[in-house]
Amino acid sequence: MALERLEFEYTGEPEEKRNGWEYLHVGHVMSGDLEILAERLPAQANASKIHVTTSAVGFGSVWQMVIDEFMATHKARGCEIWINDDGATPAVVKLRLSQLVREMSAK
Amino acid sequence: MDDRWNLMQDQPFSRLNARERAFAICNPESFIELLCPRRKLTSPHLPPMGQTPQFDDGIVVGLGKAGKAPVVVVSQESRFVGGGVGEVHGTKMVMAIRLALRGQEILKSQYKSSEDSGQVALVISFDTGGVRLQEANAGLLAHSEVMDAFQAARGKVPIIGAIGGTVGCFGGMGFVASSVDVLIMSDVGRLGLTGPGVIEEVVGTEEFDAANRALVWRTTGGRHRFITRDADFIVEDSMKAFREKVSEVASWPLEKISSKRIIGTDDMVLEQMRFAELAASDKIQDSWDLWRQFDNEDIEYLWDSDVTEFTAHAKRWPRGRIGESD
């Protein structure tokens, strides 16, 4: 019944292009979906932290794979990302993450 | 920002989420969200039950301008736990009402007349099934606090409600929506107390078939609510239509807006009870029987016509004169 909380940390050089966003929010918490909140951490330009809260317990390794891939592709550094998930499939998670990236580059 | 606002105006109101509705119901570039997701003000009750919380607890509150009026906006998100009202959700709503009241007092104390100061209005977009069952007691308490705040704001802050989301407005929030000053609905919007699914489950499909969409909408939908005077206006399912109606109503004098309330005094309650007596009588088997009771003849035409024609031709409950002809 309890929720599972996961944390991931990444370091490394950020993408060259730095946009002016401070804070972004996409998605909804509903069955099979998730919300993502991203906050800029100006003081730590080379590190990122991701917090996942999920109602689907026991999928830590899947989250690790999905987020590893996201962070390798987009190099979103210098930010803290919070995910509230209600049983989204990896495909939906990736969709929401790419929505986040789109918003990051739009601002 | 302006592009985004313009784009939303052409969208169906029912398709937008709570944040988009709050943003687009105000003038362009005027909406500021309070207690936004970044504040992470989440429900303390959901996680122990294995339910993921949402950072805004399913409700968006903020400030903006609608036409010339400064407005406090409240907008419920039905995607998150069906728009259910929990402790944080309810508190945000109550504090928004109090904020509007306080804002009005400040304006009044600083300006001599309302023509100089403008008038703060409260706009609530309902999209909810009522109490969030996971936090029932806190949710119920929130409902009563909202009603209490409504009474405190009575005759001081105009309260404009809007129902046009996919869930509609049911449960305790059905009472709340009935106690606003002016209620705007669309054809998509539904208003009721016990939701169709619950009625079916409790008393059976023979009594109420929740899968019968035509039955559900003609019993709870905007057109029926317009005829029974629960709703004051029926508009197209478009963001623009809702925004324009809200701006129009917000510009009315306070007395005119307040006069639209249908409950809140003893006389009004008695009037509603007489109406309930009629609706529960044997001669009313279907909502359309009620329409006929108010001398509407071509029901099919009324049902199929666009909202402008409907508004022009529908004969509504003649308040205070039940049984007499309109």
HADDOCK unambig.tbl for C-alpha pairs under 7 A between the chains (distance, minus, plus):
assign (segid A and resid 1 and name CA) (segid B and resid 49 and name CA) 5.93 0.50 0.50
assign (segid A and resid 1 and name CA) (segid B and resid 50 and name CA) 4.52 0.50 0.50
assign (segid A and resid 2 and name CA) (segid B and resid 47 and name CA) 6.61 0.50 0.50
assign (segid A and resid 2 and name CA) (segid B and resid 48 and name CA) 5.74 0.50 0.50
assign (segid A and resid 2 and name CA) (segid B and resid 49 and name CA) 6.30 0.50 0.50
assign (segid A and resid 2 and name CA) (segid B and resid 50 and name CA) 4.46 0.50 0.50
assign (segid A and resid 3 and name CA) (segid B and resid 47 and name CA) 6.17 0.50 0.50
assign (segid A and resid 3 and name CA) (segid B and resid 50 and name CA) 5.08 0.50 0.50
assign (segid A and resid 28 and name CA) (segid B and resid 79 and name CA) 6.86 0.50 0.50
assign (segid A and resid 28 and name CA) (segid B and resid 80 and name CA) 6.74 0.50 0.50
assign (segid A and resid 29 and name CA) (segid B and resid 54 and name CA) 5.95 0.50 0.50
assign (segid A and resid 29 and name CA) (segid B and resid 80 and name CA) 5.64 0.50 0.50
assign (segid A and resid 30 and name CA) (segid B and resid 79 and name CA) 6.07 0.50 0.50
assign (segid A and resid 30 and name CA) (segid B and resid 80 and name CA) 5.51 0.50 0.50
assign (segid A and resid 54 and name CA) (segid B and resid 52 and name CA) 6.32 0.50 0.50
assign (segid A and resid 55 and name CA) (segid B and resid 50 and name CA) 5.87 0.50 0.50
assign (segid A and resid 55 and name CA) (segid B and resid 51 and name CA) 6.19 0.50 0.50
assign (segid A and resid 55 and name CA) (segid B and resid 52 and name CA) 5.87 0.50 0.50
assign (segid A and resid 84 and name CA) (segid B and resid 52 and name CA) 6.34 0.50 0.50
assign (segid A and resid 84 and name CA) (segid B and resid 53 and name CA) 6.91 0.50 0.50
assign (segid A and resid 84 and name CA) (segid B and resid 54 and name CA) 6.65 0.50 0.50
assign (segid A and resid 85 and name CA) (segid B and resid 52 and name CA) 6.48 0.50 0.50
assign (segid A and resid 86 and name CA) (segid B and resid 52 and name CA) 5.98 0.50 0.50
